[in-house]
Amino acid sequence: MEKMPVEKDQPDLIKVEINQQAKVKQDAPQGKVIVEFNGVPKEALEDLVSECSSGACSCGSEEFLSKVEGFTLAEDGKTIEISGKVSVEEVSKTLQDWHKTL
């Protein structure tokens, strides 16, 4: 992981590729896909959920996003629940192809 340049008053931040940190859980309840992000700060995931919920998400095709009803950051601060008519396979493929640095 490479360090991201920051202003003098901020601590060093580590850049991480989302497709290397996301782990799709295989045992989610029907209608939900759960993605775990270990090693990603809660604030970065909050920003990601806001971005995706607003429709400004760059992760997937319009077809994929049209199947999603919502994105929710779980209380644990490291798990995002994607609800809608998307499958584990679709989410896994989308995340694998998505190159975004957090």
Biopython code that builds the backbone (N, CA, C, O; Angstrom):
import numpy as np
from Bio.PDB.StructureBuilder import StructureBuilder

atoms = [
    (1, "MET", "N", (0.841, -1.171, 0.000)),
    (1, "MET", "CA", (0.000, 0.000, 0.000)),
    (1, "MET", "C", (0.888, 1.236, 0.000)),
    (1, "MET", "O", (1.885, 1.292, 0.720)),
    (2, "GLU", "N", (0.529, 2.214, -0.800)),
    (2, "GLU", "CA", (1.326, 3.426, -0.854)),
    (2, "GLU", "C", (0.700, 4.502, 0.019)),
    (2, "GLU", "O", (-0.515, 4.532, 0.213)),
    (3, "LYS", "N", (1.534, 5.374, 0.536)),
    (3, "LYS", "CA", (1.031, 6.460, 1.373)),
    (3, "LYS", "C", (0.519, 7.586, 0.494)),
    (3, "LYS", "O", (1.106, 7.907, -0.539)),
    (4, "MET", "N", (-0.579, 8.174, 0.920)),
    (4, "MET", "CA", (-1.195, 9.277, 0.213)),
    (4, "MET", "C", (-0.644, 10.580, 0.783)),
    (4, "MET", "O", (-0.540, 10.713, 2.002)),
    (5, "PRO", "N", (-0.282, 11.558, -0.075)),
    (5, "PRO", "CA", (0.198, 12.830, 0.470)),
    (5, "PRO", "C", (-0.901, 13.525, 1.256)),
    (5, "PRO", "O", (-2.052, 13.579, 0.823)),
    (6, "VAL", "N", (-0.542, 14.046, 2.392)),
    (6, "VAL", "CA", (-1.516, 14.730, 3.257)),
    (6, "VAL", "C", (-0.922, 16.045, 3.715)),
    (6, "VAL", "O", (0.281, 16.275, 3.596)),
    (7, "GLU", "N", (-1.775, 16.901, 4.239)),
    (7, "GLU", "CA", (-1.303, 18.167, 4.781)),
    (7, "GLU", "C", (-0.515, 17.916, 6.059)),
    (7, "GLU", "O", (-0.654, 16.864, 6.684)),
    (8, "LYS", "N", (0.306, 18.875, 6.445)),
    (8, "LYS", "CA", (1.209, 18.713, 7.580)),
    (8, "LYS", "C", (0.505, 18.333, 8.870)),
    (8, "LYS", "O", (1.049, 17.555, 9.654)),
    (9, "ASP", "N", (-0.695, 18.860, 9.116)),
    (9, "ASP", "CA", (-1.372, 18.637, 10.384)),
    (9, "ASP", "C", (-2.123, 17.309, 10.438)),
    (9, "ASP", "O", (-2.640, 16.938, 11.492)),
    (10, "GLN", "N", (-2.190, 16.596, 9.331)),
    (10, "GLN", "CA", (-2.927, 15.343, 9.311)),
    (10, "GLN", "C", (-1.971, 14.168, 9.450)),
    (10, "GLN", "O", (-0.836, 14.232, 8.978)),
    (11, "PRO", "N", (-2.425, 13.087, 10.098)),
    (11, "PRO", "CA", (-1.582, 11.893, 10.175)),
    (11, "PRO", "C", (-1.489, 11.250, 8.792)),
    (11, "PRO", "O", (-2.324, 11.502, 7.924)),
    (12, "ASP", "N", (-0.466, 10.420, 8.597)),
    (12, "ASP", "CA", (-0.323, 9.712, 7.329)),
    (12, "ASP", "C", (-1.530, 8.814, 7.103)),
    (12, "ASP", "O", (-1.961, 8.102, 8.011)),
    (13, "LEU", "N", (-2.070, 8.847, 5.902)),
    (13, "LEU", "CA", (-3.177, 8.003, 5.533)),
    (13, "LEU", "C", (-2.674, 6.948, 4.546)),
    (13, "LEU", "O", (-1.771, 7.209, 3.751)),
    (14, "ILE", "N", (-3.252, 5.790, 4.607)),
    (14, "ILE", "CA", (-2.871, 4.719, 3.702)),
    (14, "ILE", "C", (-3.954, 4.585, 2.640)),
    (14, "ILE", "O", (-5.139, 4.514, 2.962)),
    (15, "LYS", "N", (-3.544, 4.550, 1.367)),
    (15, "LYS", "CA", (-4.506, 4.337, 0.293)),
    (15, "LYS", "C", (-4.710, 2.839, 0.128)),
    (15, "LYS", "O", (-3.754, 2.064, 0.150)),
    (16, "VAL", "N", (-5.963, 2.439, -0.036)),
    (16, "VAL", "CA", (-6.271, 1.034, -0.276)),
    (16, "VAL", "C", (-7.206, 0.920, -1.470)),
    (16, "VAL", "O", (-8.109, 1.737, -1.650)),
    (17, "GLU", "N", (-6.978, -0.099, -2.275)),
    (17, "GLU", "CA", (-7.863, -0.384, -3.390)),
    (17, "GLU", "C", (-9.071, -1.145, -2.853)),
    (17, "GLU", "O", (-8.928, -2.143, -2.147)),
    (18, "ILE", "N", (-10.252, -0.662, -3.195)),
    (18, "ILE", "CA", (-11.474, -1.255, -2.672)),
    (18, "ILE", "C", (-11.608, -2.730, -3.081)),
    (18, "ILE", "O", (-12.086, -3.550, -2.297)),
    (19, "ASN", "N", (-11.189, -3.062, -4.299)),
    (19, "ASN", "CA", (-11.360, -4.437, -4.760)),
    (19, "ASN", "C", (-10.408, -5.400, -4.050)),
    (19, "ASN", "O", (-10.584, -6.615, -4.146)),
    (20, "GLN", "N", (-9.415, -4.886, -3.348)),
    (20, "GLN", "CA", (-8.516, -5.742, -2.580)),
    (20, "GLN", "C", (-8.976, -5.896, -1.137)),
    (20, "GLN", "O", (-8.532, -6.812, -0.445)),
    (21, "GLN", "N", (-9.857, -5.015, -0.673)),
    (21, "GLN", "CA", (-10.307, -5.034, 0.716)),
    (21, "GLN", "C", (-11.704, -5.615, 0.898)),
    (21, "GLN", "O", (-12.061, -6.033, 1.999)),
    (22, "ALA", "N", (-12.493, -5.645, -0.165)),
    (22, "ALA", "CA", (-13.880, -6.081, -0.046)),
    (22, "ALA", "C", (-13.976, -7.600, -0.040)),
    (22, "ALA", "O", (-13.375, -8.280, -0.871)),
    (23, "LYS", "N", (-14.740, -8.115, 0.910)),
    (23, "LYS", "CA", (-14.993, -9.556, 0.982)),
    (23, "LYS", "C", (-16.507, -9.755, 1.042)),
    (23, "LYS", "O", (-17.160, -9.345, 2.002)),
    (24, "VAL", "N", (-17.052, -10.385, 0.013)),
    (24, "VAL", "CA", (-18.489, -10.620, -0.053)),
    (24, "VAL", "C", (-18.811, -11.881, 0.733)),
    (24, "VAL", "O", (-18.252, -12.950, 0.486)),
    (25, "LYS", "N", (-19.727, -11.732, 1.687)),
    (25, "LYS", "CA", (-20.137, -12.881, 2.498)),
    (25, "LYS", "C", (-21.123, -13.724, 1.691)),
    (25, "LYS", "O", (-22.012, -13.193, 1.026)),
    (26, "GLN", "N", (-20.956, -15.020, 1.760)),
    (26, "GLN", "CA", (-21.770, -15.937, 0.964)),
    (26, "GLN", "C", (-23.089, -16.323, 1.639)),
    (26, "GLN", "O", (-23.957, -16.910, 0.992)),
    (27, "ASP", "N", (-23.253, -16.007, 2.908)),
    (27, "ASP", "CA", (-24.421, -16.488, 3.654)),
    (27, "ASP", "C", (-25.375, -15.370, 4.089)),
    (27, "ASP", "O", (-25.897, -15.395, 5.204)),
    (28, "ALA", "N", (-25.597, -14.410, 3.223)),
    (28, "ALA", "CA", (-26.484, -13.287, 3.549)),
    (28, "ALA", "C", (-27.949, -13.699, 3.400)),
    (28, "ALA", "O", (-28.265, -14.615, 2.641)),
    (29, "PRO", "N", (-28.845, -13.021, 4.128)),
    (29, "PRO", "CA", (-30.274, -13.294, 3.970)),
    (29, "PRO", "C", (-30.735, -12.914, 2.559)),
    (29, "PRO", "O", (-30.121, -12.075, 1.900)),
    (30, "GLN", "N", (-31.812, -13.534, 2.112)),
    (30, "GLN", "CA", (-32.329, -13.248, 0.765)),
    (30, "GLN", "C", (-32.670, -11.772, 0.634)),
    (30, "GLN", "O", (-33.240, -11.171, 1.545)),
    (31, "GLY", "N", (-32.315, -11.193, -0.509)),
    (31, "GLY", "CA", (-32.583, -9.786, -0.755)),
    (31, "GLY", "C", (-31.481, -8.864, -0.278)),
    (31, "GLY", "O", (-31.588, -7.645, -0.409)),
    (32, "LYS", "N", (-30.409, -9.444, 0.281)),
    (32, "LYS", "CA", (-29.289, -8.640, 0.764)),
    (32, "LYS", "C", (-27.975, -9.306, 0.366)),
    (32, "LYS", "O", (-27.871, -10.531, 0.288)),
    (33, "VAL", "N", (-26.995, -8.478, 0.123)),
    (33, "VAL", "CA", (-25.623, -8.949, -0.046)),
    (33, "VAL", "C", (-24.791, -8.164, 0.947)),
    (33, "VAL", "O", (-24.893, -6.939, 1.023)),
    (34, "ILE", "N", (-23.971, -8.866, 1.707)),
    (34, "ILE", "CA", (-23.172, -8.235, 2.748)),
    (34, "ILE", "C", (-21.712, -8.254, 2.318)),
    (34, "ILE", "O", (-21.165, -9.292, 1.943)),
    (35, "VAL", "N", (-21.094, -7.069, 2.383)),
    (35, "VAL", "CA", (-19.693, -6.920, 1.994)),
    (35, "VAL", "C", (-18.920, -6.401, 3.197)),
    (35, "VAL", "O", (-19.273, -5.382, 3.790)),
    (36, "GLU", "N", (-17.864, -7.117, 3.543)),
    (36, "GLU", "CA", (-17.033, -6.739, 4.681)),
    (36, "GLU", "C", (-15.754, -6.076, 4.179)),
    (36, "GLU", "O", (-15.127, -6.542, 3.227)),
    (37, "PHE", "N", (-15.382, -4.984, 4.835)),
    (37, "PHE", "CA", (-14.185, -4.224, 4.483)),
    (37, "PHE", "C", (-13.265, -4.161, 5.697)),
    (37, "PHE", "O", (-13.410, -3.273, 6.537)),
    (38, "ASN", "N", (-12.332, -5.083, 5.796)),
    (38, "ASN", "CA", (-11.368, -5.051, 6.895)),
    (38, "ASN", "C", (-10.247, -4.088, 6.555)),
    (38, "ASN", "O", (-9.748, -4.075, 5.430)),
    (39, "GLY", "N", (-9.855, -3.283, 7.529)),
    (39, "GLY", "CA", (-8.740, -2.370, 7.340)),
    (39, "GLY", "C", (-9.100, -1.065, 6.661)),
    (39, "GLY", "O", (-8.212, -0.293, 6.300)),
    (40, "VAL", "N", (-10.394, -0.800, 6.479)),
    (40, "VAL", "CA", (-10.843, 0.449, 5.869)),
    (40, "VAL", "C", (-11.492, 1.293, 6.965)),
    (40, "VAL", "O", (-12.380, 0.802, 7.662)),
    (41, "PRO", "N", (-11.075, 2.542, 7.134)),
    (41, "PRO", "CA", (-11.658, 3.380, 8.187)),
    (41, "PRO", "C", (-13.173, 3.565, 8.007)),
    (41, "PRO", "O", (-13.675, 3.665, 6.888)),
    (42, "LYS", "N", (-13.877, 3.608, 9.129)),
    (42, "LYS", "CA", (-15.330, 3.774, 9.113)),
    (42, "LYS", "C", (-15.730, 5.022, 8.335)),
    (42, "LYS", "O", (-16.723, 5.004, 7.608)),
    (43, "GLU", "N", (-14.969, 6.104, 8.480)),
    (43, "GLU", "CA", (-15.293, 7.358, 7.797)),
    (43, "GLU", "C", (-15.258, 7.177, 6.275)),
    (43, "GLU", "O", (-16.086, 7.746, 5.564)),
    (44, "ALA", "N", (-14.311, 6.393, 5.780)),
    (44, "ALA", "CA", (-14.218, 6.138, 4.339)),
    (44, "ALA", "C", (-15.421, 5.340, 3.861)),
    (44, "ALA", "O", (-15.927, 5.577, 2.764)),
    (45, "LEU", "N", (-15.885, 4.397, 4.675)),
    (45, "LEU", "CA", (-17.068, 3.611, 4.308)),
    (45, "LEU", "C", (-18.340, 4.455, 4.385)),
    (45, "LEU", "O", (-19.250, 4.280, 3.576)),
    (46, "GLU", "N", (-18.405, 5.364, 5.351)),
    (46, "GLU", "CA", (-19.551, 6.278, 5.423)),
    (46, "GLU", "C", (-19.622, 7.126, 4.157)),
    (46, "GLU", "O", (-20.701, 7.319, 3.598)),
    (47, "ASP", "N", (-18.479, 7.631, 3.706)),
    (47, "ASP", "CA", (-18.429, 8.418, 2.468)),
    (47, "ASP", "C", (-18.844, 7.568, 1.271)),
    (47, "ASP", "O", (-19.557, 8.038, 0.386)),
    (48, "LEU", "N", (-18.397, 6.323, 1.249)),
    (48, "LEU", "CA", (-18.727, 5.418, 0.151)),
    (48, "LEU", "C", (-20.231, 5.145, 0.101)),
    (48, "LEU", "O", (-20.830, 5.177, -0.974)),
    (49, "VAL", "N", (-20.838, 4.879, 1.248)),
    (49, "VAL", "CA", (-22.286, 4.636, 1.308)),
    (49, "VAL", "C", (-23.045, 5.877, 0.850)),
    (49, "VAL", "O", (-24.027, 5.759, 0.117)),
    (50, "SER", "N", (-22.609, 7.060, 1.269)),
    (50, "SER", "CA", (-23.255, 8.312, 0.842)),
    (50, "SER", "C", (-23.160, 8.481, -0.667)),
    (50, "SER", "O", (-24.131, 8.850, -1.327)),
    (51, "GLU", "N", (-21.975, 8.208, -1.201)),
    (51, "GLU", "CA", (-21.757, 8.327, -2.644)),
    (51, "GLU", "C", (-22.661, 7.362, -3.408)),
    (51, "GLU", "O", (-23.320, 7.746, -4.374)),
    (52, "CYS", "N", (-22.683, 6.121, -2.969)),
    (52, "CYS", "CA", (-23.489, 5.108, -3.655)),
    (52, "CYS", "C", (-24.989, 5.385, -3.517)),
    (52, "CYS", "O", (-25.748, 5.203, -4.468)),
    (53, "SER", "N", (-25.404, 5.820, -2.343)),
    (53, "SER", "CA", (-26.822, 6.089, -2.103)),
    (53, "SER", "C", (-27.333, 7.286, -2.899)),
    (53, "SER", "O", (-28.515, 7.356, -3.235)),
    (54, "SER", "N", (-26.438, 8.227, -3.199)),
    (54, "SER", "CA", (-26.844, 9.428, -3.931)),
    (54, "SER", "C", (-26.911, 9.206, -5.438)),
    (54, "SER", "O", (-27.352, 10.083, -6.181)),
    (55, "GLY", "N", (-26.469, 8.027, -5.886)),
    (55, "GLY", "CA", (-26.475, 7.749, -7.319)),
    (55, "GLY", "C", (-25.203, 8.189, -8.016)),
    (55, "GLY", "O", (-25.100, 8.079, -9.238)),
    (56, "ALA", "N", (-24.236, 8.685, -7.264)),
    (56, "ALA", "CA", (-22.972, 9.135, -7.846)),
    (56, "ALA", "C", (-21.933, 8.023, -7.837)),
    (56, "ALA", "O", (-20.744, 8.275, -8.037)),
    (57, "CYS", "N", (-22.371, 6.824, -7.611)),
    (57, "CYS", "CA", (-21.480, 5.673, -7.492)),
    (57, "CYS", "C", (-20.869, 5.304, -8.842)),
    (57, "CYS", "O", (-21.543, 5.326, -9.872)),
    (58, "SER", "N", (-19.601, 4.971, -8.816)),
    (58, "SER", "CA", (-18.899, 4.595, -10.041)),
    (58, "SER", "C", (-18.602, 3.104, -10.090)),
    (58, "SER", "O", (-17.808, 2.658, -10.917)),
    (59, "CYS", "N", (-19.229, 2.334, -9.217)),
    (59, "CYS", "CA", (-18.861, 0.922, -9.078)),
    (59, "CYS", "C", (-19.387, 0.030, -10.181)),
    (59, "CYS", "O", (-18.693, -0.890, -10.614)),
    (60, "GLY", "N", (-20.580, 0.279, -10.637)),
    (60, "GLY", "CA", (-21.158, -0.680, -11.566)),
    (60, "GLY", "C", (-21.925, -0.033, -12.694)),
    (60, "GLY", "O", (-22.021, 1.189, -12.801)),
    (61, "SER", "N", (-22.458, -0.882, -13.517)),
    (61, "SER", "CA", (-23.239, -0.421, -14.655)),
    (61, "SER", "C", (-24.581, 0.118, -14.181)),
    (61, "SER", "O", (-24.987, -0.106, -13.040)),
    (62, "GLU", "N", (-25.259, 0.826, -15.065)),
    (62, "GLU", "CA", (-26.599, 1.315, -14.733)),
    (62, "GLU", "C", (-27.539, 0.151, -14.462)),
    (62, "GLU", "O", (-28.418, 0.239, -13.605)),
    (63, "GLU", "N", (-27.349, -0.941, -15.198)),
    (63, "GLU", "CA", (-28.187, -2.129, -14.997)),
    (63, "GLU", "C", (-28.010, -2.671, -13.574)),
    (63, "GLU", "O", (-28.991, -2.989, -12.901)),
    (64, "PHE", "N", (-26.762, -2.773, -13.124)),
    (64, "PHE", "CA", (-26.483, -3.246, -11.765)),
    (64, "PHE", "C", (-27.105, -2.310, -10.741)),
    (64, "PHE", "O", (-27.813, -2.749, -9.836)),
    (65, "LEU", "N", (-26.837, -1.019, -10.888)),
    (65, "LEU", "CA", (-27.332, -0.044, -9.915)),
    (65, "LEU", "C", (-28.854, 0.030, -9.888)),
    (65, "LEU", "O", (-29.434, 0.337, -8.846)),
    (66, "SER", "N", (-29.513, -0.247, -11.017)),
    (66, "SER", "CA", (-30.975, -0.206, -11.050)),
    (66, "SER", "C", (-31.588, -1.333, -10.219)),
    (66, "SER", "O", (-32.750, -1.241, -9.822)),
    (67, "LYS", "N", (-30.829, -2.386, -9.953)),
    (67, "LYS", "CA", (-31.311, -3.509, -9.143)),
    (67, "LYS", "C", (-31.127, -3.276, -7.644)),
    (67, "LYS", "O", (-31.693, -3.999, -6.823)),
    (68, "VAL", "N", (-30.332, -2.261, -7.293)),
    (68, "VAL", "CA", (-30.020, -1.987, -5.889)),
    (68, "VAL", "C", (-31.080, -1.063, -5.302)),
    (68, "VAL", "O", (-31.411, -0.027, -5.878)),
    (69, "GLU", "N", (-31.603, -1.459, -4.147)),
    (69, "GLU", "CA", (-32.581, -0.627, -3.439)),
    (69, "GLU", "C", (-31.907, 0.273, -2.408)),
    (69, "GLU", "O", (-32.403, 1.362, -2.120)),
    (70, "GLY", "N", (-30.776, -0.174, -1.849)),
    (70, "GLY", "CA", (-30.126, 0.650, -0.843)),
    (70, "GLY", "C", (-28.784, 0.110, -0.404)),
    (70, "GLY", "O", (-28.478, -1.071, -0.571)),
    (71, "PHE", "N", (-27.990, 1.006, 0.163)),
    (71, "PHE", "CA", (-26.690, 0.688, 0.738)),
    (71, "PHE", "C", (-26.729, 1.139, 2.193)),
    (71, "PHE", "O", (-27.100, 2.279, 2.474)),
    (72, "THR", "N", (-26.352, 0.265, 3.121)),
    (72, "THR", "CA", (-26.386, 0.599, 4.542)),
    (72, "THR", "C", (-25.086, 0.176, 5.203)),
    (72, "THR", "O", (-24.643, -0.962, 5.048)),
    (73, "LEU", "N", (-24.477, 1.096, 5.939)),
    (73, "LEU", "CA", (-23.296, 0.755, 6.728)),
    (73, "LEU", "C", (-23.781, 0.189, 8.053)),
    (73, "LEU", "O", (-24.533, 0.840, 8.779)),
    (74, "ALA", "N", (-23.347, -1.027, 8.363)),
    (74, "ALA", "CA", (-23.752, -1.685, 9.609)),
    (74, "ALA", "C", (-23.106, -0.997, 10.804)),
    (74, "ALA", "O", (-22.142, -0.244, 10.661)),
    (75, "GLU", "N", (-23.651, -1.267, 11.978)),
    (75, "GLU", "CA", (-23.158, -0.649, 13.206)),
    (75, "GLU", "C", (-21.707, -0.997, 13.502)),
    (75, "GLU", "O", (-21.024, -0.251, 14.204)),
    (76, "ASP", "N", (-21.227, -2.124, 12.974)),
    (76, "ASP", "CA", (-19.840, -2.508, 13.236)),
    (76, "ASP", "C", (-18.833, -1.606, 12.523)),
    (76, "ASP", "O", (-17.641, -1.642, 12.826)),
    (77, "GLY", "N", (-19.321, -0.787, 11.565)),
    (77, "GLY", "CA", (-18.465, 0.168, 10.871)),
    (77, "GLY", "C", (-17.542, -0.436, 9.830)),
    (77, "GLY", "O", (-16.683, 0.259, 9.288)),
    (78, "LYS", "N", (-17.707, -1.728, 9.542)),
    (78, "LYS", "CA", (-16.854, -2.362, 8.540)),
    (78, "LYS", "C", (-17.633, -3.241, 7.562)),
    (78, "LYS", "O", (-17.039, -3.917, 6.723)),
    (79, "THR", "N", (-18.943, -3.230, 7.670)),
    (79, "THR", "CA", (-19.786, -4.064, 6.822)),
    (79, "THR", "C", (-20.848, -3.201, 6.140)),
    (79, "THR", "O", (-21.536, -2.414, 6.791)),
    (80, "ILE", "N", (-20.972, -3.362, 4.820)),
    (80, "ILE", "CA", (-22.009, -2.670, 4.065)),
    (80, "ILE", "C", (-23.009, -3.700, 3.571)),
    (80, "ILE", "O", (-22.640, -4.718, 2.986)),
    (81, "GLU", "N", (-24.286, -3.415, 3.819)),
    (81, "GLU", "CA", (-25.361, -4.262, 3.317)),
    (81, "GLU", "C", (-25.927, -3.626, 2.056)),
    (81, "GLU", "O", (-26.292, -2.450, 2.046)),
    (82, "ILE", "N", (-25.993, -4.413, 1.001)),
    (82, "ILE", "CA", (-26.583, -3.959, -0.257)),
    (82, "ILE", "C", (-27.905, -4.703, -0.397)),
    (82, "ILE", "O", (-27.928, -5.932, -0.475)),
    (83, "SER", "N", (-28.999, -3.961, -0.427)),
    (83, "SER", "CA", (-30.306, -4.599, -0.540)),
    (83, "SER", "C", (-30.859, -4.373, -1.941)),
    (83, "SER", "O", (-30.559, -3.379, -2.602)),
    (84, "GLY", "N", (-31.674, -5.328, -2.368)),
    (84, "GLY", "CA", (-32.287, -5.233, -3.684)),
    (84, "GLY", "C", (-32.282, -6.573, -4.382)),
    (84, "GLY", "O", (-32.207, -7.625, -3.748)),
    (85, "LYS", "N", (-32.362, -6.516, -5.688)),
    (85, "LYS", "CA", (-32.431, -7.736, -6.495)),
    (85, "LYS", "C", (-31.080, -8.017, -7.150)),
    (85, "LYS", "O", (-30.988, -8.243, -8.357)),
    (86, "VAL", "N", (-30.039, -7.997, -6.324)),
    (86, "VAL", "CA", (-28.694, -8.301, -6.799)),
    (86, "VAL", "C", (-28.214, -9.579, -6.129)),
    (86, "VAL", "O", (-28.591, -9.882, -4.997)),
    (87, "SER", "N", (-27.387, -10.316, -6.834)),
    (87, "SER", "CA", (-26.884, -11.573, -6.304)),
    (87, "SER", "C", (-25.464, -11.400, -5.772)),
    (87, "SER", "O", (-24.783, -10.420, -6.075)),
    (88, "VAL", "N", (-25.043, -12.358, -4.988)),
    (88, "VAL", "CA", (-23.671, -12.383, -4.485)),
    (88, "VAL", "C", (-22.696, -12.362, -5.660)),
    (88, "VAL", "O", (-21.678, -11.670, -5.617)),
    (89, "GLU", "N", (-23.008, -13.111, -6.693)),
    (89, "GLU", "CA", (-22.129, -13.183, -7.867)),
    (89, "GLU", "C", (-22.008, -11.824, -8.560)),
    (89, "GLU", "O", (-20.913, -11.422, -8.955)),
    (90, "GLU", "N", (-23.141, -11.113, -8.708)),
    (90, "GLU", "CA", (-23.111, -9.789, -9.349)),
    (90, "GLU", "C", (-22.282, -8.797, -8.541)),
    (90, "GLU", "O", (-21.489, -8.041, -9.102)),
    (91, "VAL", "N", (-22.466, -8.801, -7.233)),
    (91, "VAL", "CA", (-21.720, -7.881, -6.370)),
    (91, "VAL", "C", (-20.231, -8.228, -6.400)),
    (91, "VAL", "O", (-19.387, -7.336, -6.487)),
    (92, "SER", "N", (-19.910, -9.514, -6.330)),
    (92, "SER", "CA", (-18.507, -9.940, -6.376)),
    (92, "SER", "C", (-17.843, -9.496, -7.669)),
    (92, "SER", "O", (-16.726, -8.980, -7.643)),
    (93, "LYS", "N", (-18.506, -9.685, -8.787)),
    (93, "LYS", "CA", (-17.957, -9.296, -10.091)),
    (93, "LYS", "C", (-17.781, -7.783, -10.162)),
    (93, "LYS", "O", (-16.748, -7.300, -10.625)),
    (94, "THR", "N", (-18.781, -7.036, -9.707)),
    (94, "THR", "CA", (-18.716, -5.577, -9.728)),
    (94, "THR", "C", (-17.544, -5.076, -8.892)),
    (94, "THR", "O", (-16.793, -4.207, -9.337)),
    (95, "LEU", "N", (-17.381, -5.614, -7.689)),
    (95, "LEU", "CA", (-16.289, -5.190, -6.810)),
    (95, "LEU", "C", (-14.930, -5.590, -7.384)),
    (95, "LEU", "O", (-13.962, -4.838, -7.273)),
    (96, "GLN", "N", (-14.860, -6.757, -7.990)),
    (96, "GLN", "CA", (-13.605, -7.224, -8.573)),
    (96, "GLN", "C", (-13.130, -6.282, -9.684)),
    (96, "GLN", "O", (-11.936, -6.013, -9.816)),
    (97, "ASP", "N", (-14.078, -5.792, -10.475)),
    (97, "ASP", "CA", (-13.754, -4.921, -11.615)),
    (97, "ASP", "C", (-13.608, -3.455, -11.233)),
    (97, "ASP", "O", (-13.158, -2.649, -12.047)),
    (98, "TRP", "N", (-13.981, -3.097, -10.010)),
    (98, "TRP", "CA", (-14.011, -1.701, -9.586)),
    (98, "TRP", "C", (-12.659, -1.272, -9.057)),
    (98, "TRP", "O", (-12.161, -1.853, -8.093)),
    (99, "HIS", "N", (-12.061, -0.273, -9.664)),
    (99, "HIS", "CA", (-10.783, 0.253, -9.206)),
    (99, "HIS", "C", (-11.013, 1.616, -8.567)),
    (99, "HIS", "O", (-11.081, 2.639, -9.248)),
    (100, "LYS", "N", (-11.130, 1.605, -7.263)),
    (100, "LYS", "CA", (-11.358, 2.838, -6.505)),
    (100, "LYS", "C", (-10.443, 2.807, -5.296)),
    (100, "LYS", "O", (-10.323, 1.785, -4.620)),
    (101, "THR", "N", (-9.813, 3.909, -5.033)),
    (101, "THR", "CA", (-8.933, 4.019, -3.888)),
    (101, "THR", "C", (-9.662, 4.738, -2.762)),
    (101, "THR", "O", (-10.248, 5.803, -2.957)),
    (102, "LEU", "N", (-9.613, 4.138, -1.593)),
    (102, "LEU", "CA", (-10.223, 4.736, -0.399)),
    (102, "LEU", "C", (-9.133, 5.289, 0.491)),
    (102, "LEU", "O", (-9.423, 5.839, 1.553)),
]
sb = StructureBuilder()
sb.init_structure("model")
sb.init_model(0)
sb.init_chain("A")
sb.init_seg("    ")
for serial, (resi, resn, name, xyz) in enumerate(atoms, 1):
    if name == "N":
        sb.init_residue(resn, " ", resi, " ")
    sb.init_atom(name, np.array(xyz, "f"), 0.0, 1.0, " ", f" {name:<3s}", serial, name[0])
structure = sb.get_structure()
